[in-house]
Amino acid sequence: MPLKHTSLLSLATLLLAAITPSAFAAPAQLPLLPHNVGSGSVAAFLEKVGSVLVSASKLAYEAEWRYATNITSDNQEAATEAELVLNELIISLLAESRTYTGTTPDEKRKLHLLSLYGGVPTSTADQRALSTVQGEMSAIYSTARYKGLALEPDLTELMATEREWDVLLDAWLGWRHVTGPHLKYLYTTFATLSNIGAHDGGFADTGAQWRAGYDMDGAAFISHMEDVWEQVLPLYEQLHCYVRGKLGEVYGEERVDGKDGLIPAHLLGKFRVRQ
Ligand SMILES: *[C@@H]1O[C@H](CO)[C@@H](O)[C@H](O)[C@H]1NC(C)=O
């Protein structure tokens, strides 16, 4: 399951779209950098990345889609195989990309964006294990049932429309019991392998890899997030207070206002409590 590469196609598209004729028109400005693969110019390399990634990721996405819409072990195996092919390509492109530094800000940025896909473990056994564990986690989410109900659409609809406290709480806990304990150990394995992949790609860990994707360095990103959080916090607190008050009118303040000040999650209409 190429879940880690969900935006790979868009990166490839960006690379394709963003390579302007002028990038090809200025070969004289390219520095003589060490490279032993490819045609030698960073512009040509980036063009190659764009085209090969589009076709390779298309195959992997198609296999992933067949699995996501038809969960069988054959389709999982096919999705894993397609991802391994894509991984091999990514690893070789990343190795080649490290021989370039780029001349223009545009080229440097594209090389940086490409490096963000360095979350693939070098070892094929680890790649296979990572892909398998992702596939197994997806399968648990898609096939788990609580009292015969699937997450989509049954339980999702129930959370959105049901108003009875006990029914909501039962669905909330029930769904977690049929998924969480099964996912827990797989997720630990996933996190370990994912960190190995990030490390093999030149990052401290997966968190550092994620934080590198915002056109600023990781430390700046953390402090930027702190600033943004400080800005939205007053609004968040007011909203929280308002929602808690309204739910208190329906369910009784003593049930909604826990000692911790948190709103019970099963009342918020969604399993992921986003709205
Ligand atoms: C689901 O996948 C299997 C292969 O595992 C295939 O034989 C079957 O035709 C597929 N079903 C649908 C509805 O596509």
The ligand as an SDF file (V2000), in Angstrom:
LIG
                    3D

 14 14  0  0  0  0  0  0  0  0999 V2000
  -11.6860   -8.6950   -6.4590 C   0  0  0  0  0  0  0  0  0  0  0  0
  -10.3700   -9.1760   -6.5820 O   0  0  0  0  0  0  0  0  0  0  0  0
  -10.2750  -10.5290   -6.9930 C   0  0  0  0  0  0  0  0  0  0  0  0
   -8.7900  -10.8840   -6.9830 C   0  0  0  0  0  0  0  0  0  0  0  0
   -8.3650  -11.0610   -5.6630 O   0  0  0  0  0  0  0  0  0  0  0  0
  -10.8840  -10.7040   -8.3790 C   0  0  0  0  0  0  0  0  0  0  0  0
  -10.8330  -12.0590   -8.7530 O   0  0  0  0  0  0  0  0  0  0  0  0
  -12.3190  -10.2230   -8.3400 C   0  0  0  0  0  0  0  0  0  0  0  0
  -12.8500  -10.2700   -9.6390 O   0  0  0  0  0  0  0  0  0  0  0  0
  -12.3840   -8.8030   -7.8090 C   0  0  0  0  0  0  0  0  0  0  0  0
  -13.7730   -8.4050   -7.6570 N   0  0  0  0  0  0  0  0  0  0  0  0
  -14.2470   -7.2970   -8.2100 C   0  0  0  0  0  0  0  0  0  0  0  0
  -15.6840   -7.0110   -7.9430 C   0  0  0  0  0  0  0  0  0  0  0  0
  -13.5750   -6.5500   -8.8810 O   0  0  0  0  0  0  0  0  0  0  0  0
  1  2  1  0
  1 10  1  0
  2  3  1  0
  3  4  1  0
  3  6  1  0
  4  5  1  0
  6  7  1  0
  6  8  1  0
  8  9  1  0
  8 10  1  0
 10 11  1  0
 11 12  1  0
 12 13  1  0
 12 14  2  0
M  END
$$$$
